[in-house]
Amino acid sequence: MPQKTKDTPMMQQYLAIKKDYPDTFLFYRIGDFYELFYDDAIKGSQILELTLTARNKSAQDPIPMCGVPHHAAQNYIDILVDKGYKVAICEQMEDPKLAQGMVKREVIQLITPGTMMDQDPSAAKQNNYLAALHVANGYYALAYADLTTGEVRVTQLRHFNEVLNEVLNLNSKEIVIDPTVPAADQATFTKLGLLLSENTQVKNSSEFSYTAQRLTLPAEKSVLKALISYLLATQKRSLGHLQIAEAYQVDQFLRMDHSVKANLEIFQSLRTGKRDGTLLWLLDKTKTAMGGRLLKQWLNRPLLDETELNARQDAVQVLINHYFDRIALQEALQKVYDLERLAGRIAFGSANGRDLIQLRNSLAQVPLIITQLQKLQGTALDHYRDQLDDLPEIRGLITDAIDEDAPISITEGHVIKAGYNDQLDQYRDAMENGKGWLAELEAKERKATGISTLKVGYTRVFGYYIEVTNANKQLVPTDRYQRKQTLVNAERYITPELKDHEAFILQAQEQSTQLEHELFVDVRDQVKAATEQIQDLAKVLAALDVLQSFAVVSEREHYVRPTLTMTDQNIKIVKGRHPVVEKVLGANGFIPNSLQMDDATTILLITGPNMSGKSTYMRQIGLIVIMAQIGCFVPAEQATLPIFDQIFTRIGAADDLISGESTFMVEMKEANHALSQATSRSLLLFDELGRGTATYDGIALADAIIEYIHDHLGAKTLFSTHYHELTQLAERLPRLRNVHVGATEDHGRLIFLHQVLPGPADKSYGIHVAQLAGLPAAVIKRASKVLQVLEAEGNDLGGDGVVATQIPLFNLADTVAEPVVQPQPAVIPVALQNLQAELAAVDISELTPLKALNLVNHWQQLVATPNADQSDTTDADGGHH
């Protein structure tokens, strides 16, 4: 009968450790495996697709368990952490062969979504930010750090929406909170899928003292201390690679909230959710991982400083003008590894010999880059060249100490180069001589015994031995060997001489491995002392990398250097293009458009059919502004731009799934955010605002919003609408100008011109667009009839706010196919009358030969089909007969 499981000493140890990590998967090391028990095993086996077994299977309540090999554990850890879980690594802290009683174990690291050190190569150009939040005196103090690079930043914000925007922009997966954070804010983070972590062990540390040395605000120091304390508590080691915290205010940069970046597709495509088809995708021609990360940071925070922007533009211009020097710079950068993350791993104590070789090889490129930049002396690149340091001492140390073919493991030898340490060379010589001695022994014993197949071998379990097959066992001289092990097909022996030499070789091997590990750690610590210099070098190389990327794209796509000014708000863009759409369509497939807005024009009211390009035009202006304010050249023939302080957008329709708000509520909130925050130096891009409600509500709101912007804000605004009633605003708002995206009809077919032209559109063309979308012909016909009635009534409103004439919009009889009418001679005059009307409307001066032939063909069909009702019959592709 099964017995109730008793907690063995090992399970008692496990439970005691697990008690301190209740919300964590505990990877408990037993031999060559990490084991999971109880609920961890049940849940882990499902997530990781492992076989669930049990400990003490014959007991009444066997303990669920599953495990993973220690050498493959990282893959399983990555899966769990990527899904938002925490993993505690519990290691054996002593050799089981030497332990008395239970092997001592303890958690050596807690890996969380925000503290992942081992990054997937596909994420090399992405930061992994851990955030922390603290509320004091009505302000939110936010700190964040990337443990892999050591970057640390801190800011103070007034409203939770600003916090939310920063966290979303950072793409943080985990945030450390304390009791000062309101429960409602915590709930919002949870809805967004962020892992909330609490840290109850906030304390001073050398890392905090170092990183906080430039901070002055108490709240910023408090949140930074919480962040650093959490990192120390989870990583359980010194974090000497953390950089001095950089304090910033969000209004130091061009402000764009998360929805603006989403609407303009800066980092993520609205259609696919991926990086392809975004501004980042277009601009990223960086050669290094750290350059890729810096480009993303620049796009997240465009500049407001005219001097710094001009310096970036000057550097891009130099690189465009010196093609061959730029190519040489790119080739050198291509060979530079991720210095920031190498420095992080070295300081973290997880770097191996290959990491140090990568660092050495990267440093070897720096003199080549310096030489290349010296050829461009006297240019904007001098600033970067003067900051470069190839760290010759570090490079020389690694060259002397680390083997070129060092393995991944640092505990199994072959990491330290021969000639670096005399004692290590002696151990290696002893081992080599020992192996030679063994070969001599084998030859001597074969000769003495006459057994040609006798061999001397070694196993980790039984050590060295002399092996003789059973067929030759009778040839072994009596008392020559001592029997050591019997196999199925052979006998293994030992001799006192071999036993002594075994001890000598194994001792040399053990001492060699131990010494080699100590030497490697010493080299790594010497390199660690240069962490700050390596990080400084990485920043300079990353900036050079981004600037050469701008130069490549600007030259290849024929961009121009924009003129930026803080003195006025005038905009002049000559033949501007949407950079991403142009890249996808090709230069010949995109129709450019200009924009000019001086002091006399603050609002452009854009009308025209849906699908005609209004949204593309507005996005294009936003992207040109962002590109200019990160220092890149822009897609235009000429561009003069003010330096904007903020960009606001209302483009596209989407419900807010997090708060459960409708499209219209989202529209109004975004509009309110813009109206309450914008200044005269802001750019507003409003696309079809007000369409989420009833027509007259929408018109009234759009009217009032436009008036408010015009009278109170003075911000440069592009406002597209399908409400033609709003075009009348130009009569009473002097700084509003009507423009439209052109379209024309050709035999009933709608043709988009994709050109922005002066004045309002003549009509909406909504039914034509519906026809292009493939709506049934009966629906199109009925809509045309309703439109005729509405236009005849003048869209007048009755005194009670309803349409004066009620229209039977859903008369099903009109949607049924009409009966076939037999040909009647009386119809012929009708056809001739229509022919006469069309002839009278033809403008011969604009008639090309091809159009003339098409018209003659059309008239012939018209006369040849006397039974057709010319006013209503529409063919499948939308053309009228």
Secondary structure, DSSP 8 states (H G I E B T S, - for coil): --------HHHHHHHHHHTT-TTSEEEEEETTEEEEEHHHHHHHHHHHT---EEESTTSSS-EEEEEEEGGGHHHHHHHHHHTT--EEEEEE-S-TTT-SSS--EEEEEEE-TT---S--GGGTTS--EEEEEEEETTEEEEEEEETTTTEEEEEEESSHHHHHHHHHHHT-SEEEE-TTS-HHHHHHHHHTT-EEEE-------HHHHHHTTT---HHHHHHHHHHHHHHHHHH-S--TT----EE--GGGB-B--HHHHHHTTSSS-TTTSSSTTSHHHHH---SSHHHHHHHHHHHHS-B--HHHHHHHHHHHHHHHH-HHHHHHHHHHHHT---HHHHHHHHHHT---HHHHHHHHHHHHHHHHHHHHHHTTTTSTTHHHHTT----HHHHHHHHHHB-TT--S-SSSS--B-TTS-HHHHHHHHHHHHHHHHHHHHHHHHHHHH--TT-EEEEETTTEEEEEEEGGGGGGS-TTTSEEEEE-SSEEEEE-HHHHHHHHHHHHHHHHHHHHHHHHHHHHHHHHHTTHHHHHHHHHHHHHHHHHHHHHHHHHHTT-B--EEESS---EEEEEE--HHHHHHH-GGG---EEEEE-TT--EEEEE--TTSSHHHHHHHHHHHHHHHTTT--BSSSEEEEE--SEEEEE-S---BTTTTB-HHHHHHHHHHHHHHH--TTEEEEEESTTTTS-HHHHHHHHHHHHHHIIIII--EEEEE-S-GGGGGGGGT-TTEEEEEEEEEEETTEEEEEEEEEES--S---HHHHHHHTT--HHHHHHHHHHHHHHHHHTT-B-TTSSBSS---TT-GGGGS--------TTHHHHHHHHHHHHHHH--GGG--HHHHHHHHHHHHHHHH-TTS-TTT-B-TTS-B-
